Amino acid sequence: MTGLIVAIVVIAIIAIVLFAVVMPRARARAREREVVRRRDEVATAHRERADDRSARADYAEQQAARERAEAELHETRARMHERGLADDELDTERENLGIADGRGETTDRFDRDPAAEREREVAAERDSTVPPEERR
């Protein structure tokens, strides 16, 4: 009988030691898994924001490149007009840019005659397909 009591006490002591050693380790592992999960969650959120901002930056760069190209086009046209190489386009350019006419009035680009506008477009297309040497 005393052997049985000793066996029960030994088993109880072993169980207590196991709980004392195993439980903190299990809790530590659970905490570590929670920390890893939270790290991944925060890292994913940061990556999503970084991707969004990168996409917005790419779009802004495209817009800036488009604006630069338009500015260069206007600068090239200005040089052509200064050199007298685009005198045939003066009236069209004045209308497109809304520059004041000789009477001091600005032209309204929405008050155009559709038939005359179509004629100008056809002429511009014809001129663009004909080599410059043959235009004269």
GIHU-V523604 format. One line per field, one symbol per residue. burial: 1 if it has 24 or more other ideal C-beta (glycine too) atoms within 12 Angstrom, else 0. A space follows every 10 residues. Layout:
BEGIN
burial=???
END
This chain:
BEGIN
burial=0000000000 0000000000 0000000000 0000000000 0000000000 0000000000 0000000000 0000000000 0000000000 0100000000 0000000000 0000000000 0000000000 000000
END
